[in-house]
Amino acid sequence: MIPFLLIAVAQANVETAGSWLAADTQNFTVITLDDEKIFERRAPEKGVAFARPETRLSVEAGGNSSMGNVGTSVLYSRFYGHHRWGWNRFSLKSRAEYGQSIIDQNGDGTIDDFERAAGFERTSQHFDADARYDRFIGRLSSVYVLGGWMNDPFSGYLRRIHGQSGVSQFLVEAEGHEVVGETGFDVAFERYVPDVEPRTDRVYSARGFMGWTATVSEAFQVNNSVESFLNVEDTDDLRIKGEVALSMKASDIFSVKTSYHVEHATLPIEGFRTTDQTMAFTLVASMFGLPKFRK
């Protein structure tokens, strides 16, 4: 009789409705740079917490257009989304920038009728997309694999396809401050625009990343990040990406964001400059669900 009672009590304590997942609350917190604090901090003695799978989507867009004596327009957008279940997370992110203008071909400082008749020409273009899978191995750690694609003809890249793997570690978790570090290895196949010789290359790089998020108040957040790629076959070849962003919350869904993004290459593609800079002011729409917890 006693064994049957024990089995009944155990089932009553672990069965959950729907697709709830059981986890050890002492070890289950999983968080990286772009994540919300979605798993509630609980003392181990509070027992088992149950969380539903969680999905987050964030889209931002901005741009400018000037017509009349000049003709120019630029569109800029970003997308980020992830789905987390158990100890796993799959995420996607992308960035798009496209600009076109009527060119002052004779350099006299004005746009004449002949130049207007020639129409708009492309003056900037950048597209990239990355897909990433994280497997969490502890409260603040994960291993990941990533695949991505980029097109930026104004930097010399017709396309850049790369694969990456590494580890991510949450370094600081304090009130209002979060710091994450990542290290890994990146393999890239690069194909350049027609004027560049040779047309293709394969690059093997050691990757490092550091990101810091500071929550100033409920309405303001500052994000800083720096990422480096060191060519292991030529250590003079170093690529660095950095970004600073200020976000101001307007509602539960919308926020406005000002960001400054810079990319620097010590050995750029022949005929192109070492540094690219982008300043953007965007409207961000975030749609995500936070999991609930049960004892």
DOKELUM-157305 format. One record per residue (C-alpha): y negated, z, x negated; residue number from 1; residue in one letter. Coordinates in steps of 0.05 Angstrom, whole numbers, padded with zeros to 5 digits, m for minus. Layout:
BEGIN
py_pz_px_i_aa
Y_Z_X_NUM_A
...
***
This chain:
BEGIN
py_pz_px_i_aa
00000_00000_00000_1_M
m00049_00018_m00056_2_I
m00041_m00050_m00091_3_P
m00058_m00086_m00026_4_F
m00121_m00044_m00018_5_L
m00143_m00059_m00089_6_L
m00133_m00134_m00079_7_I
m00173_m00132_m00014_8_A
m00231_m00094_m00046_9_V
m00233_m00142_m00106_10_A
m00236_m00202_m00060_11_Q
m00292_m00171_m00020_12_A
m00334_m00162_m00083_13_N
m00326_m00232_m00113_14_V
m00325_m00280_m00055_15_E
m00391_m00315_m00041_16_T
m00416_m00364_00011_17_A
m00424_m00438_m00005_18_G
m00427_m00458_m00078_19_S
m00449_m00392_m00109_20_W
m00429_m00382_m00182_21_L
m00410_m00315_m00213_22_A
m00436_m00297_m00282_23_A
m00443_m00239_m00330_24_D
m00516_m00218_m00323_25_T
m00518_m00190_m00394_26_Q
m00505_m00258_m00425_27_N
m00523_m00310_m00373_28_F
m00599_m00318_m00383_29_T
m00608_m00390_m00407_30_V
m00678_m00414_m00424_31_I
m00712_m00466_m00467_32_T
m00783_m00491_m00477_33_L
m00795_m00527_m00412_34_D
m00756_m00481_m00366_35_D
m00782_m00431_m00316_36_E
m00756_m00360_m00319_37_K
m00704_m00377_m00267_38_I
m00653_m00323_m00283_39_F
m00678_m00253_m00265_40_E
m00674_m00201_m00320_41_R
m00625_m00148_m00297_42_R
m00595_m00087_m00331_43_A
m00520_m00095_m00345_44_P
m00503_m00036_m00301_45_E
m00527_m00074_m00240_46_K
m00463_m00113_m00240_47_G
m00453_m00186_m00224_48_V
m00507_m00234_m00202_49_A
m00493_m00299_m00165_50_F
m00537_m00360_m00172_51_A
m00538_m00427_m00138_52_R
m00545_m00490_m00180_53_P
m00618_m00504_m00194_54_E
m00657_m00570_m00195_55_T
m00728_m00583_m00220_56_R
m00771_m00645_m00216_57_L
m00840_m00656_m00245_58_S
m00882_m00719_m00242_59_V
m00951_m00729_m00272_60_E
m00998_m00789_m00269_61_A
m01068_m00808_m00290_62_G
m01110_m00867_m00309_63_G
m01177_m00901_m00310_64_N
m01206_m00968_m00289_65_S
m01274_m01000_m00304_66_S
m01297_m01066_m00273_67_M
m01362_m01105_m00274_68_G
m01396_m01117_m00340_69_N
m01331_m01093_m00372_70_V
m01259_m01100_m00349_71_G
m01208_m01048_m00371_72_T
m01154_m01004_m00341_73_S
m01103_m00955_m00367_74_V
m01046_m00921_m00330_75_L
m01009_m00861_m00357_76_Y
m00950_m00822_m00327_77_S
m00893_m00775_m00345_78_R
m00830_m00751_m00311_79_F
m00785_m00691_m00324_80_Y
m00724_m00669_m00285_81_G
m00664_m00626_m00295_82_H
m00603_m00600_m00258_83_H
m00570_m00535_m00281_84_R
m00504_m00508_m00259_85_W
m00465_m00451_m00291_86_G
m00473_m00455_m00366_87_W
m00494_m00529_m00365_88_N
m00558_m00568_m00358_89_R
m00571_m00643_m00353_90_F
m00643_m00665_m00361_91_S
m00684_m00730_m00361_92_L
m00754_m00742_m00386_93_K
m00797_m00805_m00394_94_S
m00867_m00827_m00411_95_R
m00904_m00891_m00394_96_A
m00971_m00916_m00416_97_E
m00999_m00985_m00402_98_Y
m01069_m01013_m00413_99_G
m01103_m01080_m00406_100_Q
m01173_m01106_m00417_101_S
m01217_m01168_m00418_102_I
m01227_m01181_m00492_103_I
m01294_m01194_m00526_104_D
m01265_m01251_m00566_105_Q
m01329_m01274_m00601_106_N
m01350_m01203_m00619_107_G
m01421_m01208_m00591_108_D
m01414_m01142_m00553_109_G
m01413_m01172_m00483_110_T
m01363_m01206_m00437_111_I
m01383_m01277_m00421_112_D
m01356_m01324_m00367_113_D
m01308_m01358_m00414_114_F
m01277_m01291_m00434_115_E
m01274_m01269_m00361_116_R
m01237_m01334_m00344_117_A
m01186_m01319_m00398_118_A
m01167_m01257_m00358_119_G
m01137_m01190_m00378_120_F
m01097_m01180_m00441_121_E
m01050_m01123_m00457_122_R
m01084_m01072_m00501_123_T
m01034_m01013_m00501_124_S
m00961_m01003_m00483_125_Q
m00913_m00946_m00493_126_H
m00849_m00931_m00455_127_F
m00795_m00880_m00472_128_D
m00738_m00844_m00438_129_A
m00689_m00790_m00460_130_D
m00627_m00761_m00428_131_A
m00601_m00694_m00453_132_R
m00542_m00648_m00440_133_Y
m00544_m00574_m00460_134_D
m00484_m00527_m00462_135_R
m00507_m00455_m00466_136_F
m00468_m00412_m00514_137_I
m00505_m00347_m00505_138_G
m00563_m00313_m00472_139_R
m00616_m00351_m00511_140_L
m00577_m00407_m00547_141_S
m00550_m00475_m00531_142_S
m00520_m00537_m00565_143_V
m00543_m00605_m00541_144_Y
m00532_m00680_m00545_145_V
m00586_m00730_m00530_146_L
m00595_m00805_m00523_147_G
m00660_m00843_m00517_148_G
m00698_m00908_m00517_149_W
m00770_m00927_m00536_150_M
m00814_m00989_m00533_151_N
m00882_m00989_m00568_152_D
m00902_m01058_m00595_153_P
m00971_m01033_m00616_154_F
m00935_m00987_m00666_155_S
m00887_m01042_m00687_156_G
m00826_m01022_m00645_157_Y
m00796_m01074_m00600_158_L
m00744_m01022_m00584_159_R
m00717_m00958_m00615_160_R
m00650_m00930_m00591_161_I
m00629_m00863_m00618_162_H
m00576_m00809_m00610_163_G
m00584_m00737_m00628_164_Q
m00547_m00671_m00630_165_S
m00566_m00601_m00650_166_G
m00577_m00528_m00630_167_V
m00633_m00495_m00591_168_S
m00652_m00422_m00599_169_Q
m00701_m00381_m00559_170_F
m00739_m00342_m00612_171_L
m00791_m00301_m00575_172_V
m00788_m00275_m00504_173_E
m00849_m00232_m00489_174_A
m00896_m00222_m00431_175_E
m00938_m00285_m00429_176_G
m00907_m00317_m00492_177_H
m00845_m00359_m00503_178_E
m00824_m00392_m00569_179_V
m00765_m00438_m00579_180_V
m00738_m00471_m00642_181_G
m00690_m00529_m00649_182_E
m00655_m00563_m00706_183_T
m00609_m00623_m00707_184_G
m00593_m00693_m00733_185_F
m00619_m00759_m00706_186_D
m00591_m00829_m00715_187_V
m00636_m00887_m00694_188_A
m00628_m00963_m00690_189_F
m00697_m00995_m00694_190_E
m00717_m01067_m00678_191_R
m00787_m01088_m00696_192_Y
m00837_m01138_m00669_193_V
m00829_m01210_m00694_194_P
m00881_m01207_m00750_195_D
m00844_m01151_m00786_196_V
m00790_m01164_m00838_197_E
m00735_m01142_m00840_198_P
m00729_m01143_m00764_199_R
m00681_m01083_m00758_200_T
m00664_m01018_m00792_201_D
m00620_m00957_m00781_202_R
m00652_m00889_m00795_203_V
m00616_m00823_m00806_204_Y
m00662_m00763_m00798_205_S
m00660_m00687_m00799_206_A
m00698_m00661_m00738_207_R
m00738_m00597_m00729_208_G
m00776_m00573_m00668_209_F
m00819_m00513_m00651_210_M
m00852_m00500_m00584_211_G
m00896_m00445_m00558_212_W
m00916_m00432_m00486_213_T
m00972_m00382_m00470_214_A
m00984_m00361_m00398_215_T
m01057_m00339_m00398_216_V
m01057_m00321_m00324_217_S
m01023_m00341_m00260_218_E
m01067_m00403_m00258_219_A
m01070_m00424_m00332_220_F
m01016_m00442_m00382_221_Q
m01021_m00470_m00453_222_V
m00965_m00510_m00485_223_N
m00960_m00527_m00559_224_N
m00905_m00564_m00595_225_S
m00890_m00597_m00661_226_V
m00830_m00641_m00678_227_E
m00810_m00672_m00744_228_S
m00760_m00726_m00767_229_F
m00745_m00729_m00841_230_L
m00708_m00791_m00865_231_N
m00649_m00763_m00905_232_V
m00642_m00829_m00945_233_E
m00716_m00830_m00964_234_D
m00751_m00763_m00962_235_T
m00819_m00796_m00968_236_D
m00808_m00822_m00897_237_D
m00831_m00766_m00849_238_L
m00850_m00773_m00776_239_R
m00887_m00716_m00741_240_I
m00904_m00709_m00667_241_K
m00950_m00656_m00640_242_G
m00978_m00639_m00572_243_E
m01026_m00588_m00542_244_V
m01033_m00584_m00466_245_A
m01072_m00540_m00418_246_L
m01047_m00535_m00346_247_S
m01086_m00506_m00287_248_M
m01048_m00490_m00223_249_K
m01081_m00517_m00160_250_A
m01026_m00500_m00110_251_S
m00951_m00485_m00107_252_D
m00938_m00559_m00118_253_I
m00998_m00589_m00154_254_F
m01032_m00574_m00219_255_S
m01080_m00611_m00265_256_V
m01065_m00620_m00339_257_K
m01104_m00640_m00400_258_T
m01061_m00660_m00460_259_S
m01072_m00685_m00531_260_Y
m01013_m00720_m00564_261_H
m01011_m00744_m00637_262_V
m00957_m00781_m00677_263_E
m00961_m00790_m00753_264_H
m00915_m00829_m00799_265_A
m00921_m00823_m00874_266_T
m00888_m00892_m00881_267_L
m00908_m00932_m00820_268_P
m00881_m01001_m00804_269_I
m00915_m01052_m00849_270_E
m00981_m01075_m00819_271_G
m00990_m01015_m00773_272_F
m01030_m00951_m00780_273_R
m01002_m00882_m00797_274_T
m01029_m00843_m00737_275_T
m01031_m00853_m00661_276_D
m01069_m00806_m00615_277_Q
m01070_m00801_m00539_278_T
m01115_m00758_m00496_279_M
m01095_m00753_m00422_280_A
m01120_m00719_m00359_281_F
m01066_m00720_m00305_282_T
m01047_m00693_m00237_283_L
m00978_m00660_m00238_284_V
m00932_m00652_m00178_285_A
m00874_m00603_m00187_286_S
m00816_m00597_m00140_287_M
m00761_m00548_m00156_288_F
m00719_m00493_m00125_289_G
m00708_m00425_m00156_290_L
m00639_m00394_m00148_291_P
m00631_m00329_m00110_292_K
m00592_m00269_m00134_293_F
m00542_m00223_m00101_294_R
m00507_m00161_m00125_295_K
***
